[in-house]
Amino acid sequence: MTVSAESWEATNEVKVAASNTLVTLASCYFDHVMYELRCHLKPPKLPEEFILVTLGNLSSAYGIDRGLLSLPKNVAAKQSSA
């Protein structure tokens, strides 16, 4: 099955709209939005691009401090060398 450029564009627009909606909802329901996004971060499967974009937008919008986030027990934080 081939996907037309118009269909792909429409799908991409819906994902962008969904991401923006989640960022807006997070202003009142941050914990709920983060919980739902974290449900999509299941190693070893890579998450969809829009999940990562949404997390980045949340970080920019709400100044998420890395120290405030808890990682799953089987995931280690990468230390920056800077």
Secondary structure by P-SEA (a helix, b strand, c coil): ccccaaaaaaaaaaaaaaaaaaaaaacccaaaaaaaaaaaccccccccaaaaaaaaaaaaacccccccccccccbbbbbbcc
